[in-house]
Amino acid sequence: MVETKHSGFTRYPLEQVALGLLAAGPKHGYSLYQDFEQYFGSIWKAGQTKFYVALSSLQEAGCLDATLEPQENRPARKVYRLTEEGREAFLAWLHEPVSSMRAVRVEFIAKLRFFDLLDLPGAGELIDAQIAIYEDMLAEWSAEQPEDPFYEIVNDYRNRQAQAIVDWLKATKRTI
């Protein structure tokens, strides 16, 4: 099958989740990971090591500042703070709809969680933009006429899946 721009083979941006968790204020790495597990554990799976790698990458990119905080009888711990560049990167990601069906299950739902956690405006607009993307997908796919009967089954599956996502998005917007 030909891979399309909607194939969904993508890496989820754990860095953006780390930025979002810091939007509420400075925290040390372990506390951030605990927040990640608490607020996103049923949505997004990532090990602690991977999370710390994301924090390190963000610091190198200038999205985070870190200071060492001494602890009694323990090594100093890093306390991370969001930079203005990091805040702008997070907000840009937050308001951008996802481009694949696979990303809705993890990345898009994580975005909705941040709108709720941080009490930010704009969730409805994000949902509208996401609906528009899926309606475009449905229009594009309905125009396809596969020659192979098997791909008729595949097209039926992805059309039904996309329509189910549109229906869910509309219901979610009414709830939010």
C-alpha positions as CSV (number, residue, x, y, z in Angstrom):
1,M,0.0,0.0,0.0
2,V,1.2,3.5,-0.8
3,E,2.2,5.5,2.2
4,T,0.4,8.8,2.4
5,K,1.0,12.0,4.4
6,H,-1.6,10.6,6.8
7,S,0.2,7.3,7.4
8,G,0.8,8.0,11.1
9,F,4.4,6.7,11.4
10,T,5.7,9.4,13.5
11,R,7.6,9.9,16.8
12,Y,5.6,11.6,19.5
13,P,7.2,14.8,20.8
14,L,7.9,13.9,24.5
15,E,9.8,17.2,24.7
16,Q,6.6,19.1,24.2
17,V,5.0,17.3,27.2
18,A,8.0,18.2,29.3
19,L,7.6,21.9,28.3
20,G,3.9,21.8,29.1
21,L,4.5,20.3,32.5
22,L,6.9,23.2,33.3
23,A,4.4,25.8,32.1
24,A,2.9,25.7,35.6
25,G,6.3,26.5,37.2
26,P,9.8,25.2,37.9
27,K,10.3,21.6,39.0
28,H,13.1,19.1,39.3
29,G,13.3,16.2,36.9
30,Y,11.9,13.4,39.1
31,S,8.9,15.5,40.1
32,L,8.3,16.3,36.4
33,Y,8.4,12.6,35.6
34,Q,5.9,11.9,38.4
35,D,3.6,14.5,37.0
36,F,4.0,12.9,33.6
37,E,3.0,9.5,35.0
38,Q,0.1,11.0,36.9
39,Y,-1.5,13.2,34.2
40,F,-0.5,11.3,31.0
41,G,0.2,7.7,32.1
42,S,-3.0,6.4,30.6
43,I,-2.4,8.3,27.4
44,W,1.4,8.2,26.8
45,K,4.0,5.7,27.8
46,A,7.7,6.8,28.1
47,G,10.4,5.5,30.5
48,Q,12.1,7.8,33.0
49,T,15.4,7.6,31.1
50,K,13.7,8.8,27.9
51,F,12.1,11.6,29.8
52,Y,15.4,12.8,31.2
53,V,16.9,12.7,27.7
54,A,14.1,14.9,26.5
55,L,14.8,17.4,29.4
56,S,18.5,17.4,28.5
57,S,17.7,18.0,24.8
58,L,15.4,20.9,25.7
59,Q,18.1,22.5,27.9
60,E,20.6,22.2,25.1
61,A,18.1,23.8,22.7
62,G,17.6,26.8,25.0
63,C,14.0,25.9,25.9
64,L,14.8,25.2,29.5
65,D,17.1,26.7,32.1
66,A,18.4,24.5,34.9
67,T,19.9,25.3,38.3
68,L,21.4,22.9,40.8
69,E,19.6,22.7,44.1
70,P,21.6,21.3,47.0
71,Q,20.1,18.5,49.1
72,E,21.2,17.3,52.5
73,N,23.1,14.0,52.3
74,R,22.3,13.6,48.6
75,P,23.6,14.9,45.3
76,A,22.3,18.2,44.1
77,R,19.3,18.0,41.8
78,K,18.5,20.0,38.7
79,V,15.5,22.3,38.9
80,Y,14.2,23.2,35.4
81,R,12.5,26.4,34.4
82,L,10.8,27.1,31.1
83,T,12.5,29.9,29.0
84,E,10.5,32.2,26.8
85,E,11.6,30.2,23.8
86,G,10.4,27.0,25.5
87,R,7.0,28.6,26.3
88,E,6.6,29.8,22.7
89,A,7.5,26.3,21.4
90,F,5.0,24.6,23.7
91,L,2.2,27.0,22.8
92,A,2.8,26.6,19.1
93,W,2.7,22.8,19.4
94,L,-0.3,22.9,21.6
95,H,-2.4,24.9,19.1
96,E,-1.3,22.8,16.0
97,P,-3.6,19.9,15.0
98,V,-2.0,16.5,14.4
99,S,-1.7,15.1,10.9
100,S,-2.3,11.4,11.4
101,M,-5.0,9.1,12.9
102,R,-2.4,7.4,15.0
103,A,-1.4,10.7,16.6
104,V,-4.9,11.5,17.7
105,R,-4.8,8.7,20.3
106,V,-1.7,10.0,22.0
107,E,-0.6,13.5,21.0
108,F,-3.9,15.1,20.4
109,I,-5.4,13.8,23.6
110,A,-2.3,15.0,25.4
111,K,-2.9,18.5,24.0
112,L,-6.5,18.4,25.3
113,R,-5.2,17.4,28.7
114,F,-2.9,20.4,28.7
115,F,-5.8,22.8,27.9
116,D,-7.5,21.3,30.9
117,L,-4.5,21.2,33.3
118,L,-3.3,24.7,32.5
119,D,-6.8,26.2,32.1
120,L,-5.9,27.6,28.7
121,P,-8.3,28.9,26.1
122,G,-8.4,27.6,22.6
123,A,-9.3,23.9,22.9
124,G,-12.4,24.4,20.8
125,E,-10.4,26.0,18.0
126,L,-8.0,23.1,18.1
127,I,-10.8,20.7,17.8
128,D,-12.3,22.6,14.9
129,A,-8.9,22.6,13.1
130,Q,-8.6,18.8,13.8
131,I,-12.1,18.2,12.4
132,A,-11.2,20.1,9.3
133,I,-8.2,17.9,8.7
134,Y,-10.2,14.7,9.0
135,E,-13.0,16.0,6.8
136,D,-10.3,16.8,4.2
137,M,-8.9,13.3,4.6
138,L,-12.4,11.8,4.1
139,A,-13.0,13.9,1.0
140,E,-9.6,12.9,-0.4
141,W,-10.1,9.2,0.3
142,S,-13.7,9.1,-1.0
143,A,-12.3,10.3,-4.4
144,E,-10.0,7.3,-4.6
145,Q,-11.1,4.4,-6.7
146,P,-8.9,1.4,-6.0
147,E,-8.5,-1.2,-8.7
148,D,-7.7,-4.0,-6.3
149,P,-10.8,-5.2,-4.4
150,F,-8.8,-5.8,-1.3
151,Y,-8.0,-2.0,-1.1
152,E,-11.7,-1.3,-1.2
153,I,-11.7,-3.0,2.3
154,V,-8.7,-1.0,3.4
155,N,-10.4,2.2,2.2
156,D,-13.6,1.3,4.0
157,Y,-11.7,0.7,7.2
158,R,-9.8,4.0,7.2
159,N,-12.9,6.0,6.1
160,R,-14.8,4.5,9.0
161,Q,-12.0,5.1,11.4
162,A,-11.6,8.8,10.2
163,Q,-15.4,9.3,10.5
164,A,-15.4,7.8,14.0
165,I,-12.6,10.3,15.0
166,V,-14.7,13.2,13.5
167,D,-17.7,12.0,15.5
168,W,-15.6,11.8,18.7
169,L,-14.1,15.2,18.1
170,K,-17.6,16.8,17.7
171,A,-18.8,15.0,20.9
172,T,-15.6,16.1,22.7
173,K,-16.1,19.7,21.7
174,R,-19.7,19.7,23.1
175,T,-18.3,18.3,26.4
176,I,-15.5,20.8,26.6
